[in-house]
Amino acid sequence: MKFGIVFFPTVGPSDKSAEVYFDEALRLVDLAEELGFEHVKIVEHYFFSYGGYSPDPVTFLAAAAGRTRRVRLGTSATIPAFQHPVKLAGKLAMLDNISHGRLDAAFGRAFLPDEFKAFGIPMDESRDRFVEGVDAIKRLWTEEDVVFDGTFHRFGPVTLLPRPVQQPHPPVFVTTARSAESCAEAGRAGHHLQTVPNVMSTEELQSRLSVYRAEWAASGRTPGTEQIHFSYPCVVAEDGEEARRKGRVDDDRNSAAIRDAVASWGTTRSDAYPGYEKLVEATKTSHFESKMEQNKLLIGSPDQVRSQLEQISQWFGDDITISLGVHSGHLSYEDAAATMRLMAEQVLPKLNGGRG
């Protein structure tokens, strides 16, 4: 298993200013580099405390690139539907050059109705826009004199500058939350996979990974070369009860943030998002204790979290990569730094295979 950190802010101006949050987050980037973590990622969302402090992952990752030399930099994820592919391909290629080839490019469809409304994009078009956008970006990275004639974008002939450092292009990840078909499509297309175990049962996730791995192999790619990344909120303290107290606070605030963000699903329906109207009720019945029982949160003493990770490895395989959500903004910088140090010094060295 490999380990990195992911930033998913769930704070707003009444909790902490964006200036302070990003100062803290960039100090944690420095610590990730120092402690040997594999990657740093950040999300893309808008308007709500649920991720709203991060409307442009590339801006944050460019700042992170300037103060690191080793750690990989990941979008988690950026949304092709909300940007012209020429613009997004160019921004990501610039980041790959600034970081000397350390970009992991993850793309997602988005799922919040208010975001689509603000951009004037119909939700029913999200899948088609996603597929077209990723295809256009990959062509812009790898071809010259690109002529693109899509449903939503037409351009060319153009040759993108700068060219990416990584050849033929940076690793491409698909971020999916619930869709089994999205996992299958990712495997067929040769895209790596990012997902959040918190939104489905262990059995559902095992089934989706089986489909993904089977499609990856069936497409002629070497089994085991695919990358699978999971994200987990994480709070570690020497005293397990202290970690649980802090983790409960963090989870309660995170749950409140997503409740506000998905509220418009109460009056929104889209054939592209079957069942998403149930999100409103699901966020009302999300409980800290049940998440802990199901290993949806990595919270406890170093030994307790190590046991959780060993169970996760048994469920999903020891070749996965874990992104640790260490700083949503509700706990202090010191709490987040302590979590990272305890993970690096007391948890990961005792896992079978270490950090990989």
Residue pairs with C-beta under 8 A, 6 or more apart in sequence:
1 309
1 313
1 318
1 319
1 320
1 321
1 322
1 351
1 353
1 355
1 356
2 38
2 39
2 321
2 322
2 355
2 356
3 37
3 38
3 321
3 322
3 323
3 324
3 343
3 348
3 355
4 32
4 37
4 38
4 39
4 40
4 41
4 71
4 72
4 74
4 321
4 322
4 323
4 324
5 28
5 32
5 37
5 39
5 40
5 41
5 323
5 324
5 325
5 326
5 327
5 340
6 40
6 41
6 42
6 43
6 74
6 76
6 231
6 323
6 324
6 325
7 25
7 28
7 40
7 41
7 42
7 43
7 54
7 60
7 325
7 327
8 42
8 43
8 51
8 54
8 76
8 231
8 325
8 328
9 21
9 25
9 49
9 51
9 52
9 53
9 54
9 327
9 328
9 329
10 49
10 50
10 51
10 253
10 254
10 257
10 258
10 328
10 329
10 330
11 21
11 49
11 53
11 253
11 328
11 329
11 330
12 48
12 49
12 52
12 53
15 49
15 329
15 330
16 329
18 53
21 53
21 329
22 53
22 60
22 63
24 327
24 329
24 333
24 336
25 42
25 60
25 327
26 63
26 64
26 67
27 333
27 337
28 326
28 327
28 333
28 336
28 337
28 340
29 40
29 64
29 67
29 68
29 71
30 67
30 68
31 337
31 340
31 341
32 40
32 68
32 71
32 340
33 67
33 68
33 69
33 70
33 71
35 340
35 341
35 344
35 345
36 344
36 355
37 71
37 340
37 344
37 355
38 71
38 72
38 321
38 355
38 356
39 71
39 72
39 73
39 74
39 104
39 321
39 323
40 61
40 64
40 68
40 71
40 72
40 73
40 74
41 57
41 73
41 74
41 75
41 76
41 104
41 106
41 323
42 54
42 57
42 60
42 61
42 74
42 75
42 76
43 51
43 54
43 57
43 76
43 77
44 51
44 54
44 55
44 56
44 57
44 75
44 77
44 78
44 79
44 82
44 108
45 51
45 52
45 54
45 55
45 112
45 115
45 261
46 52
46 55
46 112
46 114
46 115
46 118
47 114
47 115
47 118
48 112
48 114
48 257
48 260
48 261
49 257
49 260
49 261
50 112
50 257
50 258
50 260
50 261
51 261
53 329
54 60
57 75
57 76
57 77
57 78
58 75
58 78
58 91
58 92
58 94
58 95
61 73
61 74
61 75
61 95
61 99
61 103
62 94
62 95
62 98
64 71
64 73
65 73
65 95
65 98
65 99
65 102
66 98
68 99
70 102
71 102
72 102
72 103
72 104
73 95
73 99
73 102
73 103
73 104
74 103
74 104
74 105
74 106
74 173
74 323
75 92
75 103
75 104
75 105
75 106
75 107
76 106
76 175
76 194
76 231
76 323
77 106
77 107
77 108
77 173
77 174
77 175
77 194
78 88
78 92
78 105
78 106
78 107
78 108
79 107
79 108
79 109
79 110
79 115
80 88
80 107
80 129
80 130
80 132
80 133
80 134
80 137
81 109
81 110
81 116
81 119
81 121
81 125
81 126
81 129
81 130
81 133
82 110
82 115
82 119
82 121
83 133
84 153
85 132
85 133
85 136
85 137
85 140
85 148
85 153
86 136
86 140
86 155
86 158
86 160
88 133
88 137
89 136
89 137
89 140
89 141
89 160
90 140
90 160
90 161
92 103
92 105
92 137
92 164
92 170
93 141
93 160
93 161
93 162
93 163
93 164
94 162
95 103
96 102
96 103
96 164
96 165
96 166
96 170
97 162
97 164
97 165
100 165
101 164
101 165
101 166
101 170
103 164
103 166
103 170
103 171
104 170
104 171
104 173
105 137
105 169
105 170
105 171
105 172
105 173
106 172
106 173
106 174
106 175
106 194
106 229
107 130
107 133
107 134
107 137
107 172
107 173
107 174
107 175
108 130
108 174
108 175
108 176
109 126
109 127
109 130
109 182
110 116
110 126
111 177
111 273
111 276
112 261
112 262
112 264
113 123
113 264
113 265
113 268
113 270
114 261
114 264
116 122
116 123
116 126
121 129
123 268
123 270
123 272
123 273
124 270
124 271
124 272
125 152
125 272
126 270
126 272
126 273
127 272
128 151
128 152
129 152
131 185
132 150
132 151
132 152
132 153
133 152
133 153
134 172
134 174
134 191
135 150
136 148
136 150
136 153
138 169
138 172
139 146
139 148
140 146
140 158
140 160
141 160
141 163
141 164
141 168
141 169
141 170
142 168
142 169
144 159
145 156
145 157
145 158
145 159
146 155
146 156
146 157
146 158
146 159
146 160
147 155
147 156
147 157
148 154
148 155
148 156
164 170
171 192
171 227
172 191
172 192
173 191
173 192
173 193
173 194
173 227
173 229
174 182
174 185
174 186
174 189
174 191
174 192
174 193
174 194
175 194
175 195
176 182
176 183
176 186
176 193
176 194
176 195
177 195
177 196
177 199
178 199
178 200
178 275
178 276
180 207
180 208
180 211
183 193
183 195
183 208
183 209
183 211
183 212
183 215
184 211
184 212
184 215
185 215
186 192
186 193
186 212
186 215
187 193
187 211
187 212
187 213
187 214
187 215
187 216
187 218
187 219
187 226
188 215
188 216
188 218
188 219
189 219
190 216
190 219
190 221
192 226
192 227
192 228
192 229
193 209
193 212
193 226
193 227
193 228
193 229
194 228
194 229
194 230
194 231
194 323
195 205
195 208
195 228
195 229
195 230
195 231
196 230
196 231
197 205
197 230
197 231
197 232
197 295
197 296
197 312
198 232
198 233
198 291
198 296
198 297
200 208
201 294
202 294
202 295
202 315
205 315
205 316
206 315
206 316
209 228
209 316
209 317
212 226
212 228
213 223
213 226
216 223
216 226
217 223
224 319
227 321
228 316
228 317
228 319
228 320
228 321
229 320
229 321
229 322
229 323
230 312
230 316
230 320
230 321
230 322
230 323
231 322
231 323
231 324
231 325
232 296
232 297
232 298
232 322
232 323
232 324
232 325
233 247
233 250
233 251
233 254
233 297
233 298
233 299
233 325
233 328
234 297
234 298
234 299
234 305
234 324
234 325
234 326
234 339
234 343
235 243
235 246
235 247
235 250
235 297
235 298
235 299
235 326
235 331
235 335
235 339
236 243
236 298
236 299
236 300
236 301
236 302
236 305
236 338
236 339
236 342
236 343
236 347
237 243
237 246
237 301
237 335
237 338
237 339
237 342
238 301
238 302
238 342
239 301
240 300
240 301
240 304
243 299
243 300
243 301
243 304
244 292
244 299
244 300
246 331
246 335
247 288
247 297
247 299
247 300
248 288
249 330
249 331
250 328
250 330
250 331
251 288
251 291
251 297
252 288
253 328
253 330
254 328
254 330
255 283
255 286
258 283
259 280
259 283
259 284
262 279
262 280
262 283
263 280
265 276
265 277
265 279
265 280
266 277
266 280
268 276
268 277
269 277
270 276
288 297
291 297
292 299
295 308
295 311
295 312
298 305
298 308
298 309
298 324
299 305
300 308
302 342
302 343
302 346
302 347
305 343
305 347
306 347
306 350
306 351
309 322
309 347
309 351
310 351
310 352
312 320
312 322
313 320
313 351
313 352
318 352
318 353
324 339
324 340
324 343
326 336
326 339
326 340
327 333
327 336
348 354
348 355
